[in-house]
Amino acid sequence: MRVRVNKNGTSFLGLLFIVLLVLKLTELAQLSWLWVFSPFWVPIAFVVVGLAIWFITASINVGIENHAAYKRRKRWQKRQK
């Protein structure tokens, strides 16, 4: 059985982390550890913020649709009386 190995190399964010880590450890840059590890948490933060925005807009849209359906139902009930 042959095992295929993916040899794409290191990603841009991986290289950025390595560069920031080397700069921090050699004290060539006065960076906070928060920024050294930012290549890992910034993309996750973008996804979380995007999902939050999507959830809020979807909730607002459902609320508007439910309100419109409520109004139509009330008008229909008045016509039936």
Secondary structure, 3 states (H helix, E strand, C coil): CCCCCCCCCCCHHHHHHHHHHHHHHCCCCCCCHHHHCHHHHHHHHHHHHHHHHHHHHHHHHHHHHHHHHHHHHHHHHHHHC
